[in-house]
Amino acid sequence: MAAKATNNVIGKDNDLVWHLPADLKYFKQTTLGHTLIMGRKTFESFANPLPHRDSWVVTRQQAYAAEGVRVFHSLEAAINAAEEKGLETVFLLGGGEIYRQSMPLADRLIITEVHAAFEGDTYFPQIDPEIWQETSREEYKADERNNYDFAFVHYIRRKEK
Ligand SMILES: NC(=O)c1ccc[n+]([C@@H]2O[C@H](COP(=O)([O-])OP(=O)(O)OC[C@H]3O[C@@H](n4cnc5c(N)ncnc54)[C@H](OP(=O)(O)O)[C@@H]3O)[C@@H](O)[C@H]2O)c1
């Protein structure tokens, strides 16, 4: 699950680059009660572990520890643990490094398209239409609280992994 700009920017200086309360609400609604796998930098971009969700943090630092999260030393180890636990859904939550590694592993994409280009230092990978089929799209106009037009878009994988 990711929010990306038209130029695929997802972040800058370990933070988001836009403020879209509608997207934060959608993110919360979609992920509540679920397990979220994220890179160590994305985890540290939050003030605290996200409430009412299990945060699993991936790091290469063997001694890494943080309150309220489970730590894994590879993406595969985290995904295996989700399978062992029998979880039907696990959200791969970024950032850029994790998205790059998890695109070949994901079955679905839940993308917020922010219809503007931004300067940034972290990008979402190109979504290849030969691999990913768009299955739904909800378009919204900017309003007094949300400064940009945006869309909630779902994709499923066309081909076997
Ligand atoms: N727009 C969005 O939807 C969205 C979502 C999430 C994040 N973001 C943005 O993305 C940016 C952060 O992304 P990022 O690419 O800099 O960092 P990141 O992907 O969040 O985290 C990278 C870190 O994860 C660990 N890691 C990565 N691959 C690993 C592997 N295979 N095994 C073990 N550990 C692994 C490493 O931690 P160690 O260095 O500790 O070893 C690495 O430094 C921020 O700007 C954030 O705001 C945007």
Ligand as a Chemical Component Dictionary entry (heavy atoms), coordinates in Angstrom:
data_LIG
# 
_chem_comp.id                   LIG 
_chem_comp.type                 NON-POLYMER 
_chem_comp.pdbx_formal_charge   0 
_chem_comp.three_letter_code    LIG 
# 
loop_
_chem_comp_atom.comp_id 
_chem_comp_atom.atom_id 
_chem_comp_atom.alt_atom_id 
_chem_comp_atom.type_symbol 
_chem_comp_atom.charge 
_chem_comp_atom.model_Cartn_x 
_chem_comp_atom.model_Cartn_y 
_chem_comp_atom.model_Cartn_z 
_chem_comp_atom.pdbx_ordinal 
LIG N1  N1  N 0  4.012  7.721  0.353 1  
LIG C1  C1  C 0  3.971  6.532  0.952 2  
LIG O1  O1  O 0  3.019  5.765  0.803 3  
LIG C2  C2  C 0  5.108  6.117  1.824 4  
LIG C3  C3  C 0  5.028  4.930  2.547 5  
LIG C4  C4  C 0  6.118  4.552  3.346 6  
LIG C5  C5  C 0  7.231  5.360  3.399 7  
LIG N2  N2  N 1  7.267  6.503  2.674 8  
LIG C6  C6  C 0  8.467  7.358  2.673 9  
LIG O2  O2  O 0  9.575  6.573  2.233 10 
LIG C7  C7  C 0  10.763 7.102  2.821 11 
LIG C8  C8  C 0  11.525 5.966  3.494 12 
LIG O3  O3  O 0  11.882 5.000  2.499 13 
LIG P1  P1  P 0  13.384 4.453  2.367 14 
LIG O4  O4  O 0  13.505 3.721  1.069 15 
LIG O5  O5  O -1 14.333 5.568  2.653 16 
LIG O6  O6  O 0  13.518 3.450  3.621 17 
LIG P2  P2  P 0  12.636 2.180  4.091 18 
LIG O7  O7  O 0  12.355 1.294  2.917 19 
LIG O8  O8  O 0  11.502 2.621  4.933 20 
LIG O9  O9  O 0  13.674 1.485  5.086 21 
LIG C9  C9  C 0  14.931 1.079  4.611 22 
LIG C10 C10 C 0  15.605 0.278  5.694 23 
LIG O10 O10 O 0  14.921 -0.958 5.846 24 
LIG C11 C11 C 0  15.862 -1.972 6.155 25 
LIG N3  N3  N 0  15.851 -2.962 5.067 26 
LIG C12 C12 C 0  15.535 -2.775 3.754 27 
LIG N4  N4  N 0  15.584 -3.939 3.082 28 
LIG C13 C13 C 0  15.933 -4.882 3.992 29 
LIG C14 C14 C 0  16.121 -6.286 3.902 30 
LIG N5  N5  N 0  15.972 -6.956 2.756 31 
LIG N6  N6  N 0  16.492 -6.950 5.030 32 
LIG C15 C15 C 0  16.639 -6.311 6.213 33 
LIG N7  N7  N 0  16.456 -4.972 6.341 34 
LIG C16 C16 C 0  16.098 -4.276 5.246 35 
LIG C17 C17 C 0  17.206 -1.297 6.297 36 
LIG O11 O11 O 0  17.268 -0.884 7.656 37 
LIG P3  P3  P 0  18.649 -0.685 8.452 38 
LIG O12 O12 O 0  19.312 0.498  7.811 39 
LIG O13 O13 O 0  18.216 -0.452 9.856 40 
LIG O14 O14 O 0  19.416 -1.970 8.267 41 
LIG C18 C18 C 0  17.040 -0.085 5.387 42 
LIG O15 O15 O 0  17.911 0.983  5.687 43 
LIG C19 C19 C 0  10.309 8.191  3.787 44 
LIG O16 O16 O 0  10.389 9.457  3.127 45 
LIG C20 C20 C 0  8.854  7.856  4.039 46 
LIG O17 O17 O 0  8.094  8.983  4.422 47 
LIG C21 C21 C 0  6.234  6.896  1.898 48 
# 
loop_
_chem_comp_bond.comp_id 
_chem_comp_bond.atom_id_1 
_chem_comp_bond.atom_id_2 
_chem_comp_bond.value_order 
_chem_comp_bond.pdbx_ordinal 
LIG N1  C1  SING 1  
LIG C1  O1  DOUB 2  
LIG C1  C2  SING 3  
LIG C2  C3  SING 4  
LIG C2  C21 DOUB 5  
LIG C3  C4  DOUB 6  
LIG C4  C5  SING 7  
LIG C5  N2  DOUB 8  
LIG N2  C6  SING 9  
LIG N2  C21 SING 10 
LIG C6  O2  SING 11 
LIG C6  C20 SING 12 
LIG O2  C7  SING 13 
LIG C7  C8  SING 14 
LIG C7  C19 SING 15 
LIG C8  O3  SING 16 
LIG O3  P1  SING 17 
LIG P1  O4  DOUB 18 
LIG P1  O5  SING 19 
LIG P1  O6  SING 20 
LIG O6  P2  SING 21 
LIG P2  O7  DOUB 22 
LIG P2  O8  SING 23 
LIG P2  O9  SING 24 
LIG O9  C9  SING 25 
LIG C9  C10 SING 26 
LIG C10 O10 SING 27 
LIG C10 C18 SING 28 
LIG O10 C11 SING 29 
LIG C11 N3  SING 30 
LIG C11 C17 SING 31 
LIG N3  C12 SING 32 
LIG N3  C16 SING 33 
LIG C12 N4  DOUB 34 
LIG N4  C13 SING 35 
LIG C13 C14 SING 36 
LIG C13 C16 DOUB 37 
LIG C14 N5  SING 38 
LIG C14 N6  DOUB 39 
LIG N6  C15 SING 40 
LIG C15 N7  DOUB 41 
LIG N7  C16 SING 42 
LIG C17 O11 SING 43 
LIG C17 C18 SING 44 
LIG O11 P3  SING 45 
LIG P3  O12 DOUB 46 
LIG P3  O13 SING 47 
LIG P3  O14 SING 48 
LIG C18 O15 SING 49 
LIG C19 O16 SING 50 
LIG C19 C20 SING 51 
LIG C20 O17 SING 52 
# 
